Amino acid sequence: MHPNSFDWLTWSGGRLLDIGVYNKFQSIVDNKKIIRKYAIGYLFGEKLICRPKKDTIAVMFFNGKNEFWTHLTLTEFKECFPDVKT
């Protein structure tokens, strides 16, 4: 996705808990099917205009009513999306 998609308003538009996932490693791994279901795009964390972070991947979600994004660590991202090359 384009870096402009990952803005402050979208970041504050929701959280993983809105799709039933806690922002903890084991919850993310245990619920990777849910994460994959609602994920609509990603961008390497260093390329973000808003809240850039090294060694992360920002994942955009849409839960049917809100679009939001959050950072996943590289390990979390690889657990959820093993078929995506990072």
Stockholm file with secondary structure:
# STOCKHOLM 1.0

chainA/1-86         MHPNSFDWLTWSGGRLLDIGVYNKFQSIVDNKKIIRKYAIGYLFGEKLICRPKKDTIAVMFFNGKNEFWTHLTLTEFKECFPDVKT
#=GR chainA/1-86 SS CCGGGSCHHHHTTCCGGGGTCCSSHHHHHHTHHHHHHHEEEEEEGGGCSSSCCTTEEEEEEECSSCEEEEEEEHHHHHHHCTTSCC
#=GC SS_cons        CCGGGSCHHHHTTCCGGGGTCCSSHHHHHHTHHHHHHHEEEEEEGGGCSSSCCTTEEEEEEECSSCEEEEEEEHHHHHHHCTTSCC
//
